[in-house]
Amino acid sequence: MDEKELIERKALAFFLRLYNRKLRTKYRLFKKRESPDFEVKDAVSGNFLGVEVSHIFHDKKEAMMMLGRDPRNIHGIISAKDHVEIVMRILKQKALKMKRYDCDAPIILVLRDFSKVFSVRSLFDVRLGFKVPSSGYKEIWYLSRSRPIDKWDRLVRIK
């Protein structure tokens, strides 16, 4: 298993723990795919979902820092506006990619945000102009960490 798949599987595990608790379902990994990344199945209803996982980094430098590859450096200043623009850019890219998926089940998108500064509150600040572009995703979820404990325990539906 390569690093990308390992990071995606961790994100899926965090997501499913919170999603199942929030919606009182019992989705489990059914199979690893490529487009979307995973197929999950509810152990109770038998329903399937496709799950696409995307990670939010401001740039390659931040990705390297957050993944522990460059702990000596610190990232420059990033504004809330920059953060919102990056999330919207990723949503637009994923909306285009979604058109090429080969999956019969409804597909949801999970955005895992590695930012230690910004949270979902930034997205909903009306001054920053956040908009979710139209896409074929059934749902879009935003996964982030609580501060200061850095636990992946915040899951907010943004579509």
N, C-alpha and C positions, 0 to 999 in steps of 0.2 A: 504494500500500500504506500503510495507516494504521499508527500507532505500535503499537497492540495486536498487529496481525498481525506486524509486524517483531520484536517481543519474543518472540512465540510461535514464529516461525520460527527465531530464534536459539536458543531453548530446545530446539527439536526437533533442530537441528544438533548442539548439545552432547550431547544425549541419545543420538542415533543413533550418534555417534562412539564413545561409551562402551559403549552397548548392543551394537553390532556387535562391538566388540573383546572384550567379556566373553562373549558367546554365540556368537561366531564365525559371525555372520550378515552379510548385506549388504543390510539394509533401506535404502531410499531413499524420498524423498518421491514419492508417486504423484500425490496431488492435495490441494489445500486444501479443507477442508470447513468446516462450522459446528458440527455436533454429531455426532461429535467433531470436534476442530479439524483433524485431518489423517488421511489414509489413506496408509500406507506399504506398500511391496512389497519382499519379499526377492528380490534379483536372481538368487539361486541356486535357491531352492525354488519361487518364484512365490507364496508365501503372503502374504496381506494382513493388516494390523493397523490398527485404528482407534487413534488416539493423541489423548487429551485432555491438554492442558497447563494447569497451574494454577500461579500464582506465589504464594509465601507472603510476605506483608508483615504487620506487626503492625497497621498502620493506614495511612490515607492520607498522613500526614506522613512515615512511613518510606518509603512508595512514592515519594513526591516526592523525598526525599533520595537514595534508591538509584538512581533514574533520572536524577539530575543536575539536577533542576529547582529544588532548594532546598538548595544546598550550604553555605549560611551557617549553617543550624541543625543542631543535634544532637538526636537522639532521647532521650527520657527513659529511665529505667531499666525494663528488661523482664526479668522473671524467667524461669527455665527452665520453670517451671510454666505461666506465661502462654504461652510459645512452644508448648509441647505442646498446650495447650487450643486455640490458634489452628489448629494443624495438624489436630487432631481435628475442629474445626468445619468446616474446609475439606473434609475427607474426608466428613463427613456431607452437606454441600451437594452435593458431586460425586456421592455415591451416589444422591441424589434426582434430580439432573439426568440421570444415566445412564439412568434408566428411559424418558426421552423420546428417546433417540438412535435414529436410523434408520441402522443400519449392519449389514451381514451378517457382517462380519469380527469376530473377537474384539477387544475394546477394552482398551487399557491406559491407565493414568493416570500422568502424570509431574508430580511436585511439584517445582518449582524454588524453592529457598529462598534468598532474598537476604540472610539474616541474616549479619552479620559476626561474631557472637558465638556463636551456637548451631550445633550440627552434629547429625548423625544420632545421636550418642551421647546427646544429650538425650532423644531419643525412646525409647531403649531403657533409660533409667534407670528401674528398676521403681518407685522412690519417686514418680515423677511420674504414673503411672497411664495411660500411653499405650495406647490400644486402636484397632485398625483396625476401623471398623464394617463390617458385611457390605455387600457391593455386588456388582454384576455384572461388575466389572472382572476381567479375566483376571489381570492383574498390576498392582501399584502400585510405582512407583519414586520414590526420593527423590534429587534432584540438588542438590549443593551444591559450594561452593568449598573448596579447601584453603587453609590459612593458612600463612604470611603472604603467599603469592604471588598469592592471589585468582584462581586458575585454576579454571575449571569442570571439575573432574576427579574428583569423588566421586559415584558412583552406587551406591545401595544398594537392593535389593529389600525392600520392607516388606510385601508380600503376593504 
